[in-house]
Amino acid sequence: MKRLVNIFLFIFMLALTGCSSSDNDANTYSGTVEGNKQFIQAETTTALVDSIHIDEGDHISKNDSLLTLDTEKLDLKIAEAKYAIEIAEAQKTEAEASGREELIQQADGAVKQAKVKEELLSLEKERSNIKSPIKGRIQDVYISEGELANAGENLLSIIDPSIKEVIVYIAEKDLNKVEHNQTVELTTNAYSDKTFTGKVKNIATEAQFTPKNIQTEEETAKRVFAVTIDISAENELKPGMTVYVEL
């Protein structure tokens, strides 16, 4: 009987050891909820910024005017294009009066070409009033009124709150615990009684040294991997919140 009791106690101690080891192996990683950042650029023209209609932190709707580029040079080009159309149409009238089919076709082609040029310039002028492609919040404004906006240059950034993610930096030893499209549980101090879910959408292919802002229960790890978790479906998690993931 005593032998059976000893065996039972031995098995019980092994079970406790296993539970303790499992708990000790778990690490909690934290990150900040971020909205998807979209950069706004001057599409096709280089011009001075005439006016800026927003400030950092402003909430905007889709198609709201963000800033306007100076169109003085464009206006001159459009005026020249319209004058070219008038000349081409006058030449077409003369060609038609001559009755020569070859001249008529050439003049007709010149009219069409002049009109296309004017339409393209007018479209470029429309684009000088830069509008928001999404509903969101102005994050950064990189340019001021009177400065030159180059084509393809980032002018400002907008946070899209409908697409949210959090980046956590996972210790190398925990990398085998995550995989693409894996569902993970998250918690936050703002809703201490709730658990949220997210999906791993990217795992860094290269390690990096531990960032200064990393918070883990085990701070001995020197090399970590950035893991991006999509949490767009969780409406209660807002950009700026700190969330925790246990692995």
QUIVENBEL-V697707 format. One line per field, one symbol per residue. ss: DSSP state (A for helix, B for strand, O for the rest). A space follows every 50 residues. Layout:
ss: ???
//
This chain:
ss: OAAAAAAAAAAAAAAAAAAAAAAAAOOBBBBBBBBBBBBBBBOOOOBBBB BBOOOOOOBBOOOOBBBBBOOAAAAAAAAAAAAAAAAAAAAAAAAAAAOO AAAAAAAAAAAAAAAAAAAAAAAAAAAOBBBOOOOBBBBBBOOOOOOBBO BOOBBBBBBBBBBBBBBBBBBAAAAAAOOOOOBBBBBBAAAOOOOBBBBB BBBOOOOBBOOOOOOBOOOOOOBBBBBBBBOOOOOOOOOOOBBBBBO
//
